[in-house]
Amino acid sequence: MDARTKAIVAHLTLIGWIIAFIVNSNEKEEFTTFHLRQTLGIYLIGIALGWVPVFGWICNIILFAFWLLSFIYALQGQQKTIPFGEYFQDWFKAL
């Protein structure tokens, strides 16, 4: 599986993220690792804020827009950060 395919799979679902993480752990590729960090941040914030009525729902709509933007970047083979994505890259350096 090439780096772009793994990055796309990481965006599809949380299970897809886990699969891409495992496949990428054998042969680390910077492009895939970049998108793994992006999507992990989106998923974790979405899960954390999804339980908060109204505010959480609004945040999840915004996070969906960020996810879609990141997904489009992965499809295009671009390594661009989404808004607040530089924090995800910093927080999840260990990936």
VENPE-V276452 format. One record per pair of residues at least 24 apart in sequence whose ideal C-beta (glycine too) atoms are under 10 Angstrom apart, sorted by sequence separation. I is the first residue (numbers start at 1). J is the second residue. D is the distance in whole Angstrom. If there is no record, write none. Layout:
BEGIN
i: [I | I]
j: [J | J]
d: [D | D]
END
This chain:
BEGIN
i: [3 | 7 | 8 | 11 | 42 | 43 | 1 | 3 | 4 | 6 | 7 | 10 | 11 | 14 | 17 | 41 | 42 | 1 | 3 | 6 | 7 | 9 | 10 | 13 | 14 | 17 | 2 | 3 | 4 | 5 | 6 | 7 | 8 | 10 | 11 | 12 | 39 | 42 | 1 | 3 | 4 | 7 | 10 | 11 | 38 | 39 | 42 | 2 | 3 | 6 | 7 | 10 | 14 | 38 | 41 | 42 | 2 | 3 | 6 | 10 | 13 | 1 | 3 | 4 | 7 | 11 | 38 | 39 | 3 | 7 | 11 | 14 | 38 | 39 | 10 | 14 | 38 | 35 | 38 | 39 | 34 | 35 | 38 | 35 | 34 | 35 | 45 | 34 | 42 | 38 | 41 | 32 | 38 | 42 | 31 | 35 | 38 | 39 | 41 | 42 | 45 | 34 | 35 | 37 | 38 | 41 | 44 | 34 | 31 | 33 | 34 | 38 | 41 | 42 | 31 | 34 | 38 | 41 | 44 | 31 | 37 | 40 | 41 | 44 | 30 | 39 | 41 | 35 | 37 | 38 | 41 | 34 | 37 | 38 | 40 | 41 | 36 | 37 | 40 | 37 | 34 | 37 | 38 | 34 | 37 | 40 | 11 | 33 | 36 | 37 | 11 | 37 | 37 | 11 | 12 | 33 | 36 | 10 | 11 | 33 | 10 | 11 | 34 | 11 | 33 | 7 | 8 | 11 | 32 | 7 | 10 | 11 | 9 | 7 | 8 | 7 | 8 | 28 | 6 | 7 | 5 | 8 | 4 | 7 | 25 | 3 | 4 | 24 | 4 | 7 | 4 | 3 | 4 | 21 | 2 | 3]
j: [27 | 31 | 32 | 35 | 66 | 67 | 26 | 28 | 29 | 31 | 32 | 35 | 36 | 39 | 42 | 66 | 67 | 27 | 29 | 32 | 33 | 35 | 36 | 39 | 40 | 43 | 29 | 30 | 31 | 32 | 33 | 34 | 35 | 37 | 38 | 39 | 66 | 69 | 29 | 31 | 32 | 35 | 38 | 39 | 66 | 67 | 70 | 31 | 32 | 35 | 36 | 39 | 43 | 67 | 70 | 71 | 32 | 33 | 36 | 40 | 43 | 32 | 34 | 35 | 38 | 42 | 69 | 70 | 35 | 39 | 43 | 46 | 70 | 71 | 43 | 47 | 71 | 70 | 73 | 74 | 70 | 71 | 74 | 73 | 73 | 74 | 84 | 74 | 82 | 79 | 82 | 74 | 80 | 84 | 74 | 78 | 81 | 82 | 84 | 85 | 88 | 78 | 79 | 81 | 82 | 85 | 88 | 79 | 77 | 79 | 80 | 84 | 87 | 88 | 78 | 81 | 85 | 88 | 91 | 79 | 85 | 88 | 89 | 92 | 79 | 88 | 90 | 85 | 87 | 88 | 91 | 85 | 88 | 89 | 91 | 92 | 88 | 89 | 92 | 90 | 88 | 91 | 92 | 89 | 92 | 95 | 67 | 89 | 92 | 93 | 68 | 94 | 95 | 70 | 71 | 92 | 95 | 70 | 71 | 93 | 71 | 72 | 95 | 73 | 95 | 70 | 71 | 74 | 95 | 71 | 74 | 75 | 74 | 73 | 74 | 74 | 75 | 95 | 74 | 75 | 74 | 77 | 74 | 77 | 95 | 74 | 75 | 95 | 76 | 79 | 77 | 77 | 78 | 95 | 77 | 79]
d: [9 | 6 | 10 | 7 | 6 | 9 | 10 | 10 | 9 | 8 | 5 | 5 | 10 | 9 | 10 | 9 | 5 | 9 | 4 | 4 | 9 | 10 | 5 | 10 | 9 | 7 | 8 | 8 | 7 | 9 | 9 | 8 | 8 | 10 | 9 | 9 | 10 | 10 | 10 | 4 | 8 | 4 | 8 | 6 | 8 | 7 | 7 | 9 | 5 | 8 | 8 | 5 | 6 | 9 | 9 | 10 | 9 | 9 | 8 | 8 | 9 | 9 | 9 | 9 | 9 | 9 | 9 | 7 | 9 | 9 | 10 | 10 | 5 | 9 | 10 | 9 | 10 | 7 | 8 | 9 | 10 | 9 | 8 | 8 | 9 | 5 | 9 | 9 | 8 | 10 | 9 | 9 | 9 | 9 | 8 | 10 | 7 | 10 | 8 | 9 | 9 | 10 | 8 | 9 | 6 | 7 | 9 | 5 | 8 | 10 | 9 | 10 | 7 | 8 | 9 | 8 | 5 | 3 | 9 | 6 | 8 | 7 | 9 | 9 | 8 | 9 | 10 | 10 | 10 | 6 | 7 | 9 | 5 | 8 | 9 | 7 | 10 | 5 | 6 | 9 | 9 | 8 | 9 | 7 | 4 | 7 | 7 | 9 | 8 | 8 | 9 | 10 | 6 | 7 | 9 | 9 | 5 | 9 | 5 | 10 | 9 | 10 | 9 | 10 | 6 | 9 | 7 | 6 | 10 | 9 | 8 | 9 | 9 | 9 | 5 | 4 | 6 | 9 | 9 | 9 | 9 | 10 | 7 | 9 | 9 | 10 | 8 | 8 | 9 | 9 | 5 | 9 | 10 | 7 | 10 | 10]
END
